[in-house]
Amino acid sequence: MTLKLIPYLVMNGNAREAIDFYQKALNADVLFTQSFEEMPENPEFPLPEDAKNLVSHATIKVGETELMLSDTFPGQPHSSGTQVTICITTDNAEKAKLMFEALMQEGQVTMPLQETFFSPAYGSVVDKFGVSFQIFTEGQHQ
Protein backbone atom coordinates (compact mmCIF):
# COMPACT_ATOMS: atom_id res chain seq x y z
CA MET A 1 0.00 0.00 0.00
CA THR A 2 1.20 3.51 -0.78
CA LEU A 3 0.35 6.57 1.28
CA LYS A 4 1.31 10.21 0.62
CA LEU A 5 0.27 13.56 2.07
CA ILE A 6 0.23 16.24 -0.64
CA PRO A 7 -0.47 19.96 -0.11
CA TYR A 8 -3.42 21.05 -2.28
CA LEU A 9 -3.94 24.72 -3.12
CA VAL A 10 -7.46 25.82 -4.04
CA MET A 11 -7.23 29.04 -6.04
CA ASN A 12 -9.81 31.68 -6.90
CA GLY A 13 -9.65 31.63 -10.70
CA ASN A 14 -5.89 32.15 -10.90
CA ALA A 15 -4.52 28.58 -10.77
CA ARG A 16 -2.90 28.89 -14.21
CA GLU A 17 -1.11 32.04 -13.07
CA ALA A 18 0.01 30.23 -9.88
CA ILE A 19 1.32 27.28 -11.90
CA ASP A 20 3.33 29.62 -14.14
CA PHE A 21 4.61 31.48 -11.08
CA TYR A 22 5.75 28.29 -9.29
CA GLN A 23 7.37 27.00 -12.50
CA LYS A 24 9.57 30.09 -12.55
CA ALA A 25 10.01 30.75 -8.82
CA LEU A 26 10.53 27.13 -7.71
CA ASN A 27 11.71 25.52 -10.95
CA ALA A 28 8.61 23.31 -10.82
CA ASP A 29 7.72 20.75 -13.46
CA VAL A 30 4.07 20.50 -14.54
CA LEU A 31 3.07 16.83 -14.31
CA PHE A 32 -0.64 17.19 -15.12
CA THR A 33 -3.21 19.88 -15.81
CA GLN A 34 -6.90 19.64 -16.73
CA SER A 35 -9.55 22.31 -17.24
CA PHE A 36 -13.16 22.08 -16.10
CA GLU A 37 -14.12 21.87 -19.79
CA GLU A 38 -12.03 18.69 -20.16
CA MET A 39 -13.96 16.92 -17.37
CA PRO A 40 -17.00 14.76 -18.11
CA GLU A 41 -20.18 16.86 -18.17
CA ASN A 42 -22.50 16.72 -15.17
CA PRO A 43 -26.07 17.85 -15.98
CA GLU A 44 -26.68 18.59 -12.28
CA PHE A 45 -23.86 21.14 -12.32
CA PRO A 46 -23.83 22.91 -15.71
CA LEU A 47 -20.54 24.64 -16.35
CA PRO A 48 -20.70 28.40 -16.95
CA GLU A 49 -18.97 29.49 -20.15
CA ASP A 50 -16.48 31.69 -18.27
CA ALA A 51 -15.39 28.74 -16.10
CA LYS A 52 -14.51 26.27 -18.85
CA ASN A 53 -10.85 27.30 -19.00
CA LEU A 54 -10.34 27.26 -15.22
CA VAL A 55 -8.14 24.51 -13.78
CA SER A 56 -10.06 21.55 -12.36
CA HIS A 57 -6.85 19.80 -11.29
CA ALA A 58 -3.11 20.18 -11.72
CA THR A 59 -0.05 18.54 -10.23
CA ILE A 60 3.38 20.12 -10.23
CA LYS A 61 6.63 18.76 -8.86
CA VAL A 62 9.06 20.88 -6.90
CA GLY A 63 12.23 18.90 -6.27
CA GLU A 64 10.99 15.61 -4.80
CA THR A 65 7.65 17.04 -3.62
CA GLU A 66 4.34 17.18 -5.45
CA LEU A 67 1.93 20.08 -5.08
CA MET A 68 -1.65 19.94 -6.35
CA LEU A 69 -3.73 22.92 -7.42
CA SER A 70 -7.17 23.72 -8.76
CA ASP A 71 -9.51 26.64 -9.12
CA THR A 72 -12.59 26.74 -6.95
CA PHE A 73 -15.49 25.01 -8.72
CA PRO A 74 -17.80 27.68 -10.16
CA GLY A 75 -20.38 28.75 -7.59
CA GLN A 76 -18.43 27.39 -4.61
CA PRO A 77 -17.13 29.81 -1.98
CA HIS A 78 -13.43 30.66 -1.79
CA SER A 79 -11.80 32.07 1.28
CA SER A 80 -8.19 33.16 1.67
CA GLY A 81 -6.60 31.33 4.55
CA THR A 82 -8.51 28.12 3.90
CA GLN A 83 -7.35 27.50 0.37
CA VAL A 84 -4.68 25.02 1.46
CA THR A 85 -5.85 21.46 2.04
CA ILE A 86 -3.96 18.22 2.51
CA CYS A 87 -4.58 15.51 -0.06
CA ILE A 88 -4.10 12.06 1.44
CA THR A 89 -3.30 9.76 -1.47
CA THR A 90 -3.43 5.98 -1.23
CA ASP A 91 -3.88 3.02 -3.55
CA ASN A 92 -6.13 1.17 -1.09
CA ALA A 93 -9.85 2.05 -1.08
CA GLU A 94 -10.47 0.29 2.25
CA LYS A 95 -7.66 2.25 3.92
CA ALA A 96 -9.09 5.44 2.38
CA LYS A 97 -12.47 4.64 3.93
CA LEU A 98 -10.95 4.03 7.36
CA MET A 99 -8.98 7.30 7.27
CA PHE A 100 -12.02 9.24 6.03
CA GLU A 101 -14.23 7.82 8.78
CA ALA A 102 -11.60 8.61 11.43
CA LEU A 103 -11.12 12.20 10.22
CA MET A 104 -14.86 12.89 10.09
CA GLN A 105 -15.32 12.15 13.82
CA GLU A 106 -16.40 15.49 15.32
CA GLY A 107 -15.59 17.07 11.95
CA GLN A 108 -17.62 18.01 8.88
CA VAL A 109 -17.92 16.05 5.63
CA THR A 110 -17.74 18.42 2.67
CA MET A 111 -18.00 15.64 0.06
CA PRO A 112 -18.90 12.08 1.02
CA LEU A 113 -16.35 9.40 0.17
CA GLN A 114 -17.53 8.01 -3.17
CA GLU A 115 -16.50 6.66 -6.53
CA THR A 116 -15.86 9.41 -9.09
CA PHE A 117 -14.72 9.43 -12.69
CA PHE A 118 -11.13 9.93 -11.46
CA SER A 119 -11.00 7.77 -8.31
CA PRO A 120 -12.57 4.63 -6.88
CA ALA A 121 -12.85 6.41 -3.50
CA TYR A 122 -12.65 10.20 -3.18
CA GLY A 123 -14.07 12.58 -0.60
CA SER A 124 -13.28 15.63 1.48
CA VAL A 125 -13.65 16.41 5.14
CA VAL A 126 -12.75 19.14 7.62
CA ASP A 127 -11.51 17.52 10.81
CA LYS A 128 -12.38 18.63 14.35
CA PHE A 129 -9.37 20.98 14.31
CA GLY A 130 -10.56 22.81 11.17
CA VAL A 131 -7.97 21.17 8.88
CA SER A 132 -9.29 20.35 5.40
CA PHE A 133 -8.41 16.94 3.94
CA GLN A 134 -9.10 15.36 0.58
CA ILE A 135 -8.92 11.57 0.49
CA PHE A 136 -7.88 10.37 -2.96
CA THR A 137 -7.56 6.72 -3.96
CA GLU A 138 -5.39 5.97 -6.96
CA GLY A 139 -6.14 3.07 -9.26
CA GLN A 140 -8.98 1.40 -11.08
CA HIS A 141 -12.62 1.99 -10.26
CA GLN A 142 -14.23 -0.91 -8.48
Buried (B, 14 or more C-beta within 10 A) or exposed (E): EEEEEBEBBBBEBBBBEBBEEBBEEBEBEEEEBBBBEEBEEEEEEEBEEEBBEBBBBBBBBBEEEBBBBBBBBBEEEEEEEEBEBBBBBBBBBEBBBEBBEEBBEEBEBBEEBEEBEBBBBBBBBBBEEEBBBBBBBBEEEE
